[in-house]
Amino acid sequence: MGKRLGALLVLLGLLLLLRHSALGMELRNLLEPYRYEIKEYFWGITFIAAGLYMITERALRKAVLTLYIIYLLLYLVV
């Protein structure tokens, strides 16, 4: 649990740095056409990811968790 929390905190810190950099502005401009979909479908994707996490085997859980963390980062960036 500690390693996951540490990795999440590192990702959040990198995200905060990215938001205030020139590269972050480029990324936000690149994702601008998808902003509505990323924001609008948050709870649906969250419930799907939680359900998949609960019913999948251990190997697939890591994949579901990784994809969901990528989605959360996109949600926070846009």
C-alpha positions as CSV (number, residue, x, y, z in Angstrom):
1,M,0.0,0.0,0.0
2,G,2.8,2.4,0.8
3,K,4.5,2.0,-2.6
4,R,1.3,2.6,-4.4
5,L,0.6,5.7,-2.4
6,G,4.1,6.9,-2.9
7,A,3.8,6.4,-6.7
8,L,0.5,8.2,-6.7
9,L,2.0,11.2,-4.9
10,V,4.9,11.3,-7.3
11,L,2.5,11.3,-10.2
12,L,0.5,14.0,-8.7
13,G,3.6,16.1,-8.1
14,L,4.7,15.6,-11.6
15,L,1.3,16.6,-12.8
16,L,1.4,19.8,-10.8
17,L,4.8,20.7,-12.3
18,L,3.5,19.8,-15.8
19,R,0.5,22.1,-15.4
20,H,2.7,25.1,-14.9
21,S,5.2,24.4,-17.6
22,A,5.2,25.1,-21.3
23,L,4.9,21.4,-22.1
24,G,1.8,21.3,-19.9
25,M,0.2,24.1,-22.0
26,E,0.9,22.2,-25.2
27,L,-0.6,19.0,-23.7
28,R,-3.7,20.9,-22.7
29,N,-4.1,22.4,-26.2
30,L,-3.7,18.9,-27.6
31,L,-6.4,17.5,-25.4
32,E,-8.8,20.4,-25.8
33,P,-11.1,18.7,-28.3
34,Y,-11.6,15.8,-25.9
35,R,-12.2,17.9,-22.8
36,Y,-16.0,17.4,-22.7
37,E,-15.8,13.6,-23.0
38,I,-13.1,13.3,-20.4
39,K,-15.0,15.5,-17.9
40,E,-18.6,14.3,-18.7
41,Y,-18.0,10.5,-18.4
42,F,-15.9,10.6,-15.2
43,W,-18.4,8.7,-13.0
44,G,-19.3,6.1,-15.6
45,I,-15.7,5.3,-16.2
46,T,-15.0,5.3,-12.4
47,F,-17.8,2.7,-11.8
48,I,-16.7,0.5,-14.7
49,A,-13.1,0.6,-13.5
50,A,-14.1,-0.3,-10.0
51,G,-16.3,-3.2,-11.2
52,L,-13.6,-4.5,-13.4
53,Y,-11.1,-4.3,-10.6
54,M,-13.3,-6.3,-8.4
55,I,-14.1,-9.1,-10.8
56,T,-10.8,-9.6,-12.6
57,E,-7.9,-11.8,-11.7
58,R,-4.8,-10.4,-10.0
59,A,-2.8,-9.9,-13.3
60,L,-5.6,-7.9,-15.0
61,R,-6.2,-5.8,-11.9
62,K,-2.9,-4.0,-12.4
63,A,-3.8,-3.3,-16.0
64,V,-7.2,-1.9,-14.9
65,L,-5.6,0.2,-12.2
66,T,-2.9,1.5,-14.6
67,L,-5.5,2.5,-17.2
68,Y,-7.6,4.2,-14.6
69,I,-4.7,6.2,-13.2
70,I,-3.9,7.4,-16.7
71,Y,-7.5,8.5,-17.1
72,L,-7.4,10.3,-13.8
73,L,-4.3,12.1,-14.9
74,L,-6.0,13.2,-18.1
75,Y,-9.0,14.3,-16.0
76,L,-6.8,16.4,-13.9
77,V,-4.8,17.9,-16.8
78,V,-7.9,19.1,-18.8
